[in-house]
Amino acid sequence: MVPVTLAELDLTGDLARPSRLTVRDLLGWPQHGVGVAFDCATSGVQHHRFTGPRLYDVLSAAGPGFDPARRKDRLRFLIAVTAADGHHALLSWAEIDPDFADAPVLLAVTIDGTRLDGAGPQLVLPQDRCGARYVSGVRAIRVDGGYRARARV
């Protein structure tokens, strides 16, 4: 039997605790399940069941660099998700934050009951009708709080 190589995901950016995670590591967070239907441009409507931790929980544990006492400070943070094949998606922190949109975005560790150890986790956005922001084989998530509005003088 050939051993499965575990895919790794790098959490980087404006985080107090950047890290490298595998599907096995992601199983340590509370798991959520969701059945989804999304329209894929190449193969029509797809129906799947995913399980995994919420992206919010994983990124919160990494210590995002905003001031938690200033609720609006987190609104400047962006989340860039990149796959092994180069596919990528961009989200705002407000999309996943319970104080704002509270979207149940998952870092799925299973699809239809099959673990994703070798492929890596999949970004799942149950609220999206189109599957374009579903990112398979996630290899990097970068949290960036670099946007700051400049006062006009």
C-alpha positions in Angstrom: 0.0 0.0 0.0 1.3 3.5 -0.9 1.2 5.9 2.0 -1.0 9.0 1.5 0.9 12.3 1.5 -0.9 14.7 3.7 -1.6 18.1 2.1 -0.6 21.1 4.2 -2.2 24.5 4.4 -0.2 27.6 5.4 -2.0 30.3 7.5 -0.1 33.5 7.1 -0.4 37.3 7.2 -1.6 39.5 10.0 -1.8 36.7 12.5 -0.3 36.3 16.0 0.0 32.6 15.5 0.6 31.7 11.8 0.7 28.0 11.3 0.8 25.0 8.9 -2.2 22.7 9.1 -3.4 19.3 7.7 -6.9 17.9 7.4 -6.0 15.9 10.6 -5.3 19.1 12.4 -8.5 20.7 11.2 -10.4 17.8 12.8 -9.5 19.3 16.2 -12.0 22.1 15.7 -15.8 21.7 16.1 -17.1 20.0 13.0 -20.1 21.4 11.1 -22.0 19.6 8.3 -23.8 21.2 5.4 -25.5 20.0 2.3 -25.0 22.3 -0.7 -26.1 22.8 -4.2 -24.2 25.2 -6.4 -24.1 25.9 -10.1 -20.8 25.0 -11.7 -20.0 26.6 -15.1 -18.4 23.5 -16.5 -20.7 20.7 -15.2 -24.0 22.2 -14.1 -25.6 22.0 -10.7 -23.5 20.0 -8.1 -24.9 18.5 -4.9 -22.5 17.6 -2.1 -22.3 17.2 1.7 -19.3 18.7 3.4 -18.0 18.6 6.9 -15.3 20.7 8.6 -14.6 23.5 10.9 -15.8 27.0 10.3 -13.2 29.3 8.7 -14.0 31.9 11.4 -13.0 29.5 14.2 -9.7 28.5 12.5 -8.7 32.0 11.8 -9.8 33.3 15.2 -7.6 30.7 16.8 -4.6 32.1 14.8 -5.1 35.5 16.4 -6.0 38.0 13.7 -4.2 41.3 14.1 -7.2 43.6 14.7 -8.1 45.3 17.9 -11.0 43.2 19.3 -12.2 46.1 21.5 -12.8 48.1 18.3 -15.4 46.2 16.4 -15.0 48.1 13.2 -11.3 47.6 13.1 -11.8 44.0 11.7 -13.7 45.4 8.7 -10.5 46.3 7.0 -9.3 42.6 7.0 -9.3 40.5 3.8 -8.9 36.7 3.5 -7.1 35.3 0.4 -7.5 31.6 -0.2 -5.3 29.8 -2.7 -5.4 26.2 -4.0 -2.6 24.0 -5.2 -3.8 24.5 -8.8 -3.6 28.3 -8.5 -7.4 28.9 -8.1 -8.1 31.5 -5.5 -10.9 33.4 -3.8 -11.1 36.5 -1.7 -13.4 37.1 1.3 -13.8 39.9 3.7 -13.6 39.3 7.5 -17.1 40.8 7.8 -18.5 37.9 5.7 -17.5 35.3 8.3 -17.7 37.3 11.5 -20.7 36.6 13.8 -21.1 40.3 14.5 -21.6 41.0 10.8 -22.8 38.6 8.0 -22.0 35.4 10.0 -21.7 33.3 6.8 -21.1 29.6 7.7 -18.0 29.3 5.5 -16.3 25.9 6.1 -12.8 24.6 5.6 -14.2 21.2 4.6 -12.3 18.1 5.6 -14.7 15.7 4.0 -16.8 15.7 0.8 -19.7 13.2 0.6 -18.1 11.2 3.5 -14.6 11.0 2.0 -11.7 12.5 3.9 -9.6 15.1 2.0 -6.3 14.2 3.6 -4.3 13.9 0.4 -6.1 16.6 -1.6 -6.3 19.1 1.3 -9.3 21.0 2.7 -11.9 22.7 0.5 -13.3 26.2 1.0 -17.1 25.8 1.1 -19.4 28.8 0.9 -22.9 27.4 1.3 -24.5 30.8 0.7 -23.0 31.1 -2.8 -25.2 30.0 -5.7 -22.2 29.8 -8.0 -19.4 27.4 -7.2 -16.6 29.8 -8.3 -15.5 30.6 -4.7 -15.4 26.9 -3.7 -11.6 26.3 -3.6 -10.5 22.7 -3.6 -7.1 21.6 -2.3 -6.5 24.8 -0.3 -2.8 25.3 0.3 -2.7 28.9 1.6 -4.9 31.3 3.5 -3.5 34.8 4.0 -5.2 37.3 6.3 -4.4 40.9 5.4 -5.4 43.9 7.4 -3.3 46.3 5.4 -6.2 48.4 4.1 -6.5 51.6 6.0 -8.5 54.5 4.7 -6.4 57.6 4.4 -7.9 60.8 5.7 -8.2 63.5 3.1 -6.4 66.7 3.9 
